[in-house]
Amino acid sequence: MDHIYHIDLYSIIQVFHITACHINLVFP
């Protein structure tokens, strides 16, 4: 269960990072 949680958490961080980069491109 911890392994699944780790993958889910990594996915959330990855999406957050992509969103942050997108916002940075839209609002430099």
PDB file of N, H, CA, C and O in Angstrom:
ATOM      1  N   MET A   1       0.844  -1.203   0.000  1.00  0.00           N
ATOM      2  CA  MET A   1       0.000   0.000   0.000  1.00  0.00           C
ATOM      3  C   MET A   1       0.880   1.255   0.000  1.00  0.00           C
ATOM      4  O   MET A   1       0.557   2.245  -0.657  1.00  0.00           O
ATOM      5  N   ASP A   2       1.970   1.208   0.725  1.00  0.00           N
ATOM      6  H   ASP A   2       2.232   0.404   1.258  1.00  0.00           H
ATOM      7  CA  ASP A   2       2.880   2.365   0.758  1.00  0.00           C
ATOM      8  C   ASP A   2       3.474   2.612  -0.620  1.00  0.00           C
ATOM      9  O   ASP A   2       3.723   3.755  -1.004  1.00  0.00           O
ATOM     10  N   HIS A   3       3.702   1.519  -1.370  1.00  0.00           N
ATOM     11  H   HIS A   3       3.500   0.591  -1.058  1.00  0.00           H
ATOM     12  CA  HIS A   3       4.291   1.654  -2.697  1.00  0.00           C
ATOM     13  C   HIS A   3       3.310   2.346  -3.641  1.00  0.00           C
ATOM     14  O   HIS A   3       3.700   3.195  -4.443  1.00  0.00           O
ATOM     15  N   ILE A   4       2.036   1.975  -3.537  1.00  0.00           N
ATOM     16  H   ILE A   4       1.720   1.286  -2.886  1.00  0.00           H
ATOM     17  CA  ILE A   4       1.016   2.599  -4.380  1.00  0.00           C
ATOM     18  C   ILE A   4       0.883   4.072  -4.004  1.00  0.00           C
ATOM     19  O   ILE A   4       0.740   4.928  -4.877  1.00  0.00           O
ATOM     20  N   TYR A   5       0.932   4.365  -2.715  1.00  0.00           N
ATOM     21  H   TYR A   5       1.048   3.669  -2.006  1.00  0.00           H
ATOM     22  CA  TYR A   5       0.825   5.743  -2.253  1.00  0.00           C
ATOM     23  C   TYR A   5       2.005   6.567  -2.776  1.00  0.00           C
ATOM     24  O   TYR A   5       1.852   7.737  -3.127  1.00  0.00           O
ATOM     25  N   HIS A   6       3.178   5.939  -2.823  1.00  0.00           N
ATOM     26  H   HIS A   6       3.302   4.988  -2.538  1.00  0.00           H
ATOM     27  CA  HIS A   6       4.374   6.633  -3.311  1.00  0.00           C
ATOM     28  C   HIS A   6       4.209   6.987  -4.783  1.00  0.00           C
ATOM     29  O   HIS A   6       4.567   8.091  -5.194  1.00  0.00           O
ATOM     30  N   ILE A   7       3.673   6.068  -5.581  1.00  0.00           N
ATOM     31  H   ILE A   7       3.383   5.171  -5.246  1.00  0.00           H
ATOM     32  CA  ILE A   7       3.474   6.327  -7.002  1.00  0.00           C
ATOM     33  C   ILE A   7       2.431   7.437  -7.183  1.00  0.00           C
ATOM     34  O   ILE A   7       2.602   8.319  -8.024  1.00  0.00           O
ATOM     35  N   ASP A   8       1.357   7.390  -6.397  1.00  0.00           N
ATOM     36  H   ASP A   8       1.219   6.673  -5.714  1.00  0.00           H
ATOM     37  CA  ASP A   8       0.308   8.397  -6.512  1.00  0.00           C
ATOM     38  C   ASP A   8       0.854   9.763  -6.123  1.00  0.00           C
ATOM     39  O   ASP A   8       0.565  10.766  -6.776  1.00  0.00           O
ATOM     40  N   LEU A   9       1.645   9.796  -5.056  1.00  0.00           N
ATOM     41  H   LEU A   9       1.880   8.981  -4.525  1.00  0.00           H
ATOM     42  CA  LEU A   9       2.213  11.060  -4.602  1.00  0.00           C
ATOM     43  C   LEU A   9       3.168  11.616  -5.652  1.00  0.00           C
ATOM     44  O   LEU A   9       3.192  12.823  -5.892  1.00  0.00           O
ATOM     45  N   TYR A  10       3.955  10.741  -6.279  1.00  0.00           N
ATOM     46  H   TYR A  10       3.935   9.761  -6.084  1.00  0.00           H
ATOM     47  CA  TYR A  10       4.894  11.177  -7.313  1.00  0.00           C
ATOM     48  C   TYR A  10       4.135  11.747  -8.509  1.00  0.00           C
ATOM     49  O   TYR A  10       4.558  12.732  -9.115  1.00  0.00           O
ATOM     50  N   SER A  11       3.003  11.111  -8.839  1.00  0.00           N
ATOM     51  H   SER A  11       2.660  10.311  -8.346  1.00  0.00           H
ATOM     52  CA  SER A  11       2.200  11.584  -9.965  1.00  0.00           C
ATOM     53  C   SER A  11       1.638  12.971  -9.677  1.00  0.00           C
ATOM     54  O   SER A  11       1.607  13.834 -10.554  1.00  0.00           O
ATOM     55  N   ILE A  12       1.194  13.177  -8.433  1.00  0.00           N
ATOM     56  H   ILE A  12       1.220  12.476  -7.720  1.00  0.00           H
ATOM     57  CA  ILE A  12       0.647  14.486  -8.051  1.00  0.00           C
ATOM     58  C   ILE A  12       1.732  15.552  -8.129  1.00  0.00           C
ATOM     59  O   ILE A  12       1.488  16.659  -8.609  1.00  0.00           O
ATOM     60  N   ILE A  13       2.929  15.217  -7.657  1.00  0.00           N
ATOM     61  H   ILE A  13       3.127  14.318  -7.267  1.00  0.00           H
ATOM     62  CA  ILE A  13       4.041  16.170  -7.693  1.00  0.00           C
ATOM     63  C   ILE A  13       4.410  16.485  -9.140  1.00  0.00           C
ATOM     64  O   ILE A  13       4.714  17.628  -9.481  1.00  0.00           O
ATOM     65  N   GLN A  14       4.379  15.444  -9.993  1.00  0.00           N
ATOM     66  H   GLN A  14       4.133  14.516  -9.716  1.00  0.00           H
ATOM     67  CA  GLN A  14       4.731  15.633 -11.397  1.00  0.00           C
ATOM     68  C   GLN A  14       3.730  16.560 -12.073  1.00  0.00           C
ATOM     69  O   GLN A  14       4.121  17.452 -12.826  1.00  0.00           O
ATOM     70  N   VAL A  15       2.445  16.355 -11.810  1.00  0.00           N
ATOM     71  H   VAL A  15       2.127  15.631 -11.198  1.00  0.00           H
ATOM     72  CA  VAL A  15       1.404  17.204 -12.399  1.00  0.00           C
ATOM     73  C   VAL A  15       1.549  18.628 -11.883  1.00  0.00           C
ATOM     74  O   VAL A  15       1.401  19.590 -12.637  1.00  0.00           O
ATOM     75  N   PHE A  16       1.846  18.760 -10.569  1.00  0.00           N
ATOM     76  H   PHE A  16       1.966  17.979  -9.956  1.00  0.00           H
ATOM     77  CA  PHE A  16       2.010  20.087  -9.981  1.00  0.00           C
ATOM     78  C   PHE A  16       3.194  20.809 -10.625  1.00  0.00           C
ATOM     79  O   PHE A  16       3.135  22.013 -10.871  1.00  0.00           O
ATOM     80  N   HIS A  17       4.267  20.064 -10.897  1.00  0.00           N
ATOM     81  H   HIS A  17       4.315  19.085 -10.698  1.00  0.00           H
ATOM     82  CA  HIS A  17       5.457  20.659 -11.508  1.00  0.00           C
ATOM     83  C   HIS A  17       5.160  21.128 -12.929  1.00  0.00           C
ATOM     84  O   HIS A  17       5.588  22.207 -13.337  1.00  0.00           O
ATOM     85  N   ILE A  18       4.421  20.308 -13.682  1.00  0.00           N
ATOM     86  H   ILE A  18       4.073  19.431 -13.352  1.00  0.00           H
ATOM     87  CA  ILE A  18       4.060  20.684 -15.055  1.00  0.00           C
ATOM     88  C   ILE A  18       3.162  21.918 -15.035  1.00  0.00           C
ATOM     89  O   ILE A  18       3.318  22.820 -15.857  1.00  0.00           O
ATOM     90  N   THR A  19       2.217  21.952 -14.088  1.00  0.00           N
ATOM     91  H   THR A  19       2.090  21.219 -13.420  1.00  0.00           H
ATOM     92  CA  THR A  19       1.311  23.098 -13.981  1.00  0.00           C
ATOM     93  C   THR A  19       2.088  24.357 -13.622  1.00  0.00           C
ATOM     94  O   THR A  19       1.830  25.432 -14.162  1.00  0.00           O
ATOM     95  N   ALA A  20       3.045  24.213 -12.703  1.00  0.00           N
ATOM     96  H   ALA A  20       3.254  23.339 -12.264  1.00  0.00           H
ATOM     97  CA  ALA A  20       3.850  25.358 -12.285  1.00  0.00           C
ATOM     98  C   ALA A  20       4.663  25.894 -13.464  1.00  0.00           C
ATOM     99  O   ALA A  20       4.800  27.106 -13.632  1.00  0.00           O
ATOM    100  N   CYS A  21       5.196  24.992 -14.270  1.00  0.00           N
ATOM    101  H   CYS A  21       5.085  24.008 -14.134  1.00  0.00           H
ATOM    102  CA  CYS A  21       5.979  25.419 -15.438  1.00  0.00           C
ATOM    103  C   CYS A  21       5.070  26.126 -16.440  1.00  0.00           C
ATOM    104  O   CYS A  21       5.465  27.120 -17.050  1.00  0.00           O
ATOM    105  N   HIS A  22       3.856  25.613 -16.606  1.00  0.00           N
ATOM    106  H   HIS A  22       3.535  24.805 -16.111  1.00  0.00           H
ATOM    107  CA  HIS A  22       2.919  26.216 -17.549  1.00  0.00           C
ATOM    108  C   HIS A  22       2.546  27.623 -17.092  1.00  0.00           C
ATOM    109  O   HIS A  22       2.477  28.548 -17.902  1.00  0.00           O
ATOM    110  N   ILE A  23       2.306  27.780 -15.788  1.00  0.00           N
ATOM    111  H   ILE A  23       2.363  27.029 -15.130  1.00  0.00           H
ATOM    112  CA  ILE A  23       1.952  29.105 -15.253  1.00  0.00           C
ATOM    113  C   ILE A  23       3.140  30.050 -15.425  1.00  0.00           C
ATOM    114  O   ILE A  23       2.969  31.237 -15.703  1.00  0.00           O
ATOM    115  N   ASN A  24       4.334  29.511 -15.257  1.00  0.00           N
ATOM    116  H   ASN A  24       4.472  28.547 -15.031  1.00  0.00           H
ATOM    117  CA  ASN A  24       5.537  30.329 -15.394  1.00  0.00           C
ATOM    118  C   ASN A  24       5.696  30.800 -16.836  1.00  0.00           C
ATOM    119  O   ASN A  24       6.205  31.895 -17.077  1.00  0.00           O
ATOM    120  N   LEU A  25       5.263  29.980 -17.801  1.00  0.00           N
ATOM    121  H   LEU A  25       4.849  29.091 -17.605  1.00  0.00           H
ATOM    122  CA  LEU A  25       5.358  30.364 -19.208  1.00  0.00           C
ATOM    123  C   LEU A  25       4.283  31.391 -19.551  1.00  0.00           C
ATOM    124  O   LEU A  25       4.517  32.307 -20.340  1.00  0.00           O
ATOM    125  N   VAL A  26       3.097  31.230 -18.950  1.00  0.00           N
ATOM    126  H   VAL A  26       2.907  30.486 -18.310  1.00  0.00           H
ATOM    127  CA  VAL A  26       1.998  32.154 -19.231  1.00  0.00           C
ATOM    128  C   VAL A  26       2.229  33.486 -18.529  1.00  0.00           C
ATOM    129  O   VAL A  26       1.975  34.549 -19.095  1.00  0.00           O
ATOM    130  N   PHE A  27       2.718  33.417 -17.279  1.00  0.00           N
ATOM    131  H   PHE A  27       2.924  32.553 -16.820  1.00  0.00           H
ATOM    132  CA  PHE A  27       2.987  34.633 -16.510  1.00  0.00           C
ATOM    133  C   PHE A  27       4.462  34.680 -16.122  1.00  0.00           C
ATOM    134  O   PHE A  27       4.811  34.318 -14.999  1.00  0.00           O
ATOM    135  N   PRO A  28       5.323  35.113 -17.018  1.00  0.00           N
ATOM    136  CA  PRO A  28       6.756  35.149 -16.749  1.00  0.00           C
ATOM    137  C   PRO A  28       7.113  36.199 -15.681  1.00  0.00           C
ATOM    138  O   PRO A  28       8.285  36.357 -15.338  1.00  0.00           O
TER     139      PRO A  28
END
